[in-house]
Structure formats: C-alpha cells, structure tokens
Amino acid sequence: MKPKLLIALSFLAIGLRSYAQEGIPVYFDYLSDNYYLVYPSMAGISQGTKIRGTIRKQWFNVDEAPNLQTLNFNSRIGAKSGVGAIFFNDANGYHSQTGVKVSYAHHLQFSSDPRVLNQLSFGVNVGVLQSNLDESEFVSVIPDPVITGGKNSVSYFNLDLGMSYNLMEFYAHFAVLNVLGSGRDLYSAIEFDNLRRYLFSLGYVFGKDIWQLEPSVLLQVTEFTEEKTMDFNAKVYRDVDFGKVWAGLSYRQGFDGVQYLADGNFGYQRLQLITPIVGVNYKNFMISYNYSYQMGDIRYDNGGFHQITLGYDFGQPSEKRYDCKCPAVN
C-alpha cells in the first residue's frame, strides 16, 4: 500500500508529534538504571557516582532521521544531597536542540539503619537550551512570508521539578518538566509557551535470590496537547559471578489517535511501540541495547529505533550499599 497525503499526515500526527518535544524526549533509556535522566530527584540516589551515555538513531535508511545523544552523571554529596548534570543533542530533520541541565536533589532518610532504604527525595533541574531551525534549503514556488530562508536560533532556560520515594525494592517517581513558559519565538507561524509534561512511575523488584523480576509503569502527559502515553515494562535480572545480566520488554500505548484514509477506507490508529531491551553489568560497567518498533498499519518506515547505553558506577563502597535488590539505587 502506497501512503497518500492524508496517510502521511496521519503518521506525522501519530509518530513525530509524540516525539517533537522540547527538552530531552522520554524514550526508554530510563530502563537502563537511568531514572535520573527523567527525574531530577534521582540525582545522587546512591552513595556513589553514576555516569550514563546514550546514542539513539531512528530509521538508518532515511536521511536526517531523528537522532539523540545524551551524557549525564550524578553523585552523592554529603549525607543528604545529590548533584548532577545532563548534556544532550537532539536532531530531527531541519530542527535540532542542544542543552545542559544542572541538578540538585535533597534526600530524607527515614530509617535509622543505614542499610535500610526508606528515602524521600526532592530534586530540581535548571536547564539552558538552544533550539535551531535551518530554513536555508526550504523551497517555495510562491513566496511564503512565514519562511525566512535563513538559520534561526534561540536560547532559553527552563526548570524541571521532581519527587521520588524509595522503600527497599519499591519506588515511585513524579516530575513536572518544562515548568516555565519559554517564549522561544523560533517558529513565526505557531508559538506557544506551555511546554509542560508530567511523568509518574511506579515499580517493584521481586525476588532476592539470583533471579529478580521488576514490573513497572510510566505515565506521560503533555499539558498543551493533552496527549497521554503509558509504558508497561517488565525486566528480569540474573546475578552472575562478574555482575548481572538482564533483559526486558516495554510496551508504550498512546491514549490519543487519529483517523486516516487508505484505499478508500477510514481507519483509526494510536501510537503503539514495543521495545525489547538487554543489558549486562560487568563489575562497575554497564552496557545495554534497546530496539523500538512502531506497530500499526501506518508507519513511515519498516525499520525501528536503535539505542545503545554505556555506563560506569564508582565511589560506592560495599558497606554503604543498601540491603535491597534495587538496581537504580545500588
């Protein structure tokens, strides 16, 4: 089936709209023990330092396809504080954004036993972002006053707020991203200041022997467009001599959809992504790979989205680890 114009527009409404977000898009890298990338309250959650770097590429056979690179670290400072920083570059066709976020988190430990994890955390990100739009290659038969024909760039800052609660193997996280109105004035046709997104996660790790099972969910709500998606996740861990091996599966379901026309028939489609993920923790090192595939009749390409994450943990002596199977903390 060759997509017609309405089908292509439907795809853009379903797929690209969900990912054309200000700041760092929420993909599936948080499943690589990388919740700090999403929740500022997770800065310094462990007693040591965690470093994570990611590379994501969509549709290898499409020129200027979306791609994302992130680098972040977070560390414990003193008994109750955590700090961190996130650097990122996100490009999608003629649009790109780069930025840095600096984080501070405060941790309240409710247990008198240092080996028992019972902690409420609050965090804030202060971010500086630069958005770019290259219109130098735009061609219009009829001159369009909206198209400048140049390279537009604007810088601005924003805030993220987060809260986390960790009780041994149980965890819950909440965050509000892009709290402030930005007034970017990058696109002369359509501008809006409300970029806020709300995130909420719940999860639990079952099993304290060599095998563990971790189901979790993540709800994401975009305030301006009222878009909502839910991630349903499951990961399995196995302890080995050199560390840990693990694998998981995530299913993202959009609650919003669009109608499309194909071969004279109308259809309705929501965003549906399925993402397997595998990883290895070797001593202090971590490597993971995930592949996202968009389901449904209307897709831009049969290929998927590839992402690799590399990590390194250090500075956390064994005597300061919590007595729990909690990979995102220990």
N, C-alpha and C positions, 0 to 999 in steps of 0.2 A: 504494500500500500504506500503510495507516494503522498506525503503530507501536503495538504493545501494550505492556503494562507491562514485560514481560521484555525486549522490544527496547529500550525506553528505558533500562532499567538497563544493558543491554549497551553502549549508546552511552556512558553515563556511565563505565563501566569502561574503555572503549577511549579515549575522547577526553578527557574532563575529568580523569580520573585522571592522564593523562600530563602535563597542564599545571598541575595543582594542586600546585605545587612551592613550597617555602619559598625565599625569596630571589628573584632575577631568573630567570624562566623562560628556557630556552635556545631561542629561536626561530631566525630566520635572519638577524638583523641583523649577525652576525659577518662575513657575506659582503660587507658594505659597508666593507671595510677597517677593521673594528671588532672585531678579535680581543681587544682589551683588555677589552671588556665581558664576555668569557668567561674570559680567562686573565690573572690579575694580573701574571704575568711579562712581559706585553707593555707594561707601563707604561713610558713613556719609551723605547720601542724605537727611535724615530727620533731625530735630533739636534735636533728642534724640538718643537712642541706641537700636539696633535690634539684637536679638540672634536667630539663627536658627540651629536646629539639624535634621539630616535625617538618616534614615535607609532604605536601598533598598536591596531586595532579589529577585533573579530570580530562577524559577523552584525549588520549595520546595522538589520535589521528586528526584532531581539529586544531587549526591554527589559533593561537592566542586564547586557548581554552582556559577556564579558571584554574588558578594555582595559588597555593598558600604556603608560606614558610613562617614558623614561629620558633622562638628561642626564649625560654624562661628559666628562672631559678628562684627558689625561696628558701629561707633559712630561719631557724630559731635564734632569737636574740634575748638572752636572759631567761628568766623563768616563765614569763607571761607574754612575751611579744614575739612577733614574726614579721619579717620583711621579705620583699620580693620585687622582681621586675620582669616584664614581658616585652619582647620586641617582636614585631610582626610585619609582614609584607603580603598583601592580598591583591592579586591582579585578576581582572576579568575583562578580556577584550580591550576596549579603549579606556576603561576605567581601572584605577588602581588606588590603593590606600596603604600607607605605611604609618607606623606609630610605635609608641612606647608607653607602657603603663607601669607606674611605681606603686607598690602596695605596702600597707601596714595592717597588721592584724593583732588583736588582743585576745588572749586565751585565758579562760577562767576554769581552773581545775577544781572539781567539787570533791574529789576523793583525797583522803589523807595518805593513801597508799600510792606512791609514785608509779607502781606497776599497773594500777587500775586506771583505765582510760574512761573518764567521765568529764567531758570538757565542752564548754560552750564558748564559741568563738565569734568575734565580730571583725569585719575587715572592710577596707576601702581601697579602691584603685583611683589614682589620679592619672589621667591619660592625656597625651598630646598626640593628635592625629593629623595627617596631611592627606587630603583627597585630591586626585588628579584626574582630569578628563582631557584626552587628546582628540580634538576635533579637526586636526590638520588634514586628515585623509577623508573627511566626510565630503561627499559629492551630492549636489542637488541641482537638478535641471532648472528648477525655479528657485531663485534666491530665497532663503529662509532666514528671517531676522533672528530666529532663535539660535541658529548655528553661527558661532563666532569664527570658525575656521582656524582657531589657534589652540594653544595648550593652556587649559585653565587649571589653576591650583589654588587651594585654600587650606589654611591650617586652623585648628580649633582644639579646645580641650573639653573633656567630659569627665564624669565621675561614675564609678560603679560601687554599689554597696552590697555587702553580703553578710550572712549569718550561717553558722554551722553548729550542729550538735553531734558529738561522737560519744557513744556509750558502748565501750568494748567493740563488738562486731557490728553494732547498729550505727547508722549515720543518717542524718537529714541535713540538707543544704537549701538555702534560699538566697537569691540575688536579684537586684534590680540593676540592669546595665543601662548606660547612657542616661543617667538621671537628669542631666541638664539639657535644655534646648540649645542647639548648636548654632543655628542660623548660618549654615555653610555658604549659601549663595553660590554654589558651584554650577547648578543647572538653572538656566534662566527661565525654563519653561515651567518646571514644577519644583517648589521648595516647601519643605515643612520642617518644623523644629522638634517634633515629638519622635524621638528615636528609641524610646524606652522599650526594653524587653524584660520579662520576668521569667526566672528559672526556679524550678523546685525539684529536688531529688530526694529519693528515699532508697535505702538499700540495707541488706543484711548478709553477713557471711556465715554460712552454716558449715559445721564440721571443724574439729580441732585436731584431727589426726593428719595423715599425709594428704588426704583429699579435702578440698573445700568447694562449696558451691555458693556463688554470690548472685542472687537476683537483685535487680534494681530498676527504677523507672526515673525518667527525667521529663518534666513538663516544661514546654517553652511557649510563651505567649508574647506576641508583638502588639503593643498597645494601639498604635495608629491604624494598622490594617486589620486588627482583631484576629490575626492568624494564630492558630494553635497547633502544636505538634506534640506527640508523646513518643518517647523512646521506651521500649520494653527490652531489657537487657538480661542476659544470663552468662556468667563466666564460671569456668571450672578450673581450679588450681590443683597442682600436684607438687608436693615437696620432693626434691631430689637432692643428691649429695652436693651439687655445686650451687644450689639455689632453688629455683622454682620454674616450672613450665605451666603455661595456662592457655586457654582458648575460650572464645565466647561468641555470642551471636546477639546482634541488636536489630530490632525492627522499629522503624520510625513510621508513624501513621499521622498524616495530616487530617485535621478535622474540617478543613475547608477544601472546596474543589471547584472545578469549572466545567462548563459544558462545551463539547466540541462536535464538529461535523465531519464525518468521514464516509465517503461513498454514499452520500445522500441520507445517512443515518446519524442521529444525535446520540452522543454518549456523555458520560459524566465520570470524571476521574479525580481522585485525590492523590496527594503526594504519598508514595509508599517506597521506602528504602529498606533494603535488607543488607546487613553489614556483618560478615564474619570477621573475627579478629583473633590473631595468635600472638603469643609473646613468650619471651624467655628472660628470667632474671638470673644472670650469672655473676655470683659474688655481688659486687656493687654496681654492675652494669645491667641495663635493661634495653631490650630491643623488641619492637612489636610492629606488626603489619596488619592493616585492615583494608578491605575492599568493599565499597558500597555499590550496590546495583539498584537502579530505579526500576520498579515494576510498573505494569500498566501497558495499555495499548499504545499510548502516545509517548515516545521518547525521542530525544534529539539524536542519540547515537546508541548503538548496541553495547558499547564499552561502558565501563564503570569508572569509579573514582578510587585512586590508589593513594594510600597514606602510610608513611614509614615514620616511626618514632624511635629516637635514641635517648637514653637516659643514664644518669650516673648519680648515685647517692653516696654521701660521705659525711663524716663528722658525727655519727650517731653510735656511740659505744653500746655494746650489747646489754650492759647493765642499766641503760636508760631506755631500753625498748619496752613498750607496753606488753603486758601478758595477754595478748589477744591476737587472733588471726585477722588483722586489719591492714591489707596491703597498701592502702592510700596513706596510712599514718606511719607504720613501722618501716 
